[in-house]
Amino acid sequence: MTTACRTPLEFQATSAQGRWYIPVPWDLADNLQEKLSRRGLRSTLCLNPKDRQARLELWPDVSPDEALTALTGTVPIPAL
């Protein structure tokens, strides 16, 4: 019997041209967007099928820290 082991996902919010986005795994993108939505954190799912890359672009009223906390279940540590 084998046991599957999952490593915790790490997310990082990035800002570009005044917008915040969070790169997410391609195969989990829909579920992660729904996870944010259930917490009232709106985002737009951006997909690049050629490279199988996905990201969640946060709406202007959504705090990146709140989104990261919702995705990871932990409080992000601010960069020094």
C-alpha positions in Angstrom: 0.0 0.0 0.0 1.4 3.4 -0.9 0.5 6.7 0.7 0.2 9.8 -1.4 2.0 12.8 0.2 1.1 16.3 -0.7 3.3 19.3 -0.1 1.7 22.5 0.9 1.1 24.9 -1.9 2.9 28.2 -1.7 1.4 31.3 -3.3 2.9 34.7 -4.0 1.0 37.8 -5.0 2.6 39.9 -7.7 1.7 43.4 -8.8 2.0 44.6 -12.4 0.6 47.8 -13.8 -1.5 48.5 -10.7 -3.1 45.0 -10.6 -2.5 42.1 -8.3 -2.4 38.6 -9.4 -1.5 35.2 -8.0 0.0 32.4 -10.2 -1.7 29.1 -9.4 -1.3 25.5 -10.6 -3.1 24.9 -13.9 -5.0 21.9 -12.6 -6.3 23.6 -9.5 -7.1 27.0 -10.9 -10.9 26.6 -11.0 -11.0 25.2 -7.5 -8.8 28.0 -6.1 -10.9 30.7 -7.7 -14.0 29.1 -6.2 -12.2 29.0 -2.8 -11.7 32.8 -3.0 -15.2 33.4 -4.2 -16.7 31.6 -1.3 -14.9 34.0 1.0 -16.2 37.0 -1.0 -12.8 37.7 -2.6 -13.4 38.3 -6.3 -10.9 37.4 -9.0 -10.7 36.7 -12.7 -9.1 33.5 -13.9 -6.5 34.0 -16.6 -5.4 31.0 -18.5 -2.6 30.5 -21.0 -3.4 27.1 -22.5 -0.2 27.0 -24.7 2.0 26.9 -21.6 -0.6 25.6 -19.2 -0.1 28.5 -16.9 -2.9 30.0 -14.8 -3.2 33.0 -12.5 -5.9 34.7 -10.5 -6.2 38.4 -11.1 -7.6 40.0 -8.0 -10.3 42.6 -8.4 -9.4 46.2 -7.3 -11.2 45.9 -4.0 -9.5 42.6 -3.0 -6.5 42.7 -0.6 -3.6 40.5 -1.8 -3.0 39.6 1.9 -6.6 38.5 2.4 -6.4 36.4 -0.8 -3.2 34.7 0.2 -4.6 34.0 3.6 -7.7 32.4 2.1 -5.6 30.3 -0.3 -3.1 29.0 2.2 -4.9 29.2 5.5 -2.0 31.1 7.1 -1.1 34.7 7.6 1.5 35.9 5.1 4.8 37.3 6.5 5.5 40.8 5.1 8.8 41.2 3.2 11.4 43.3 4.9 
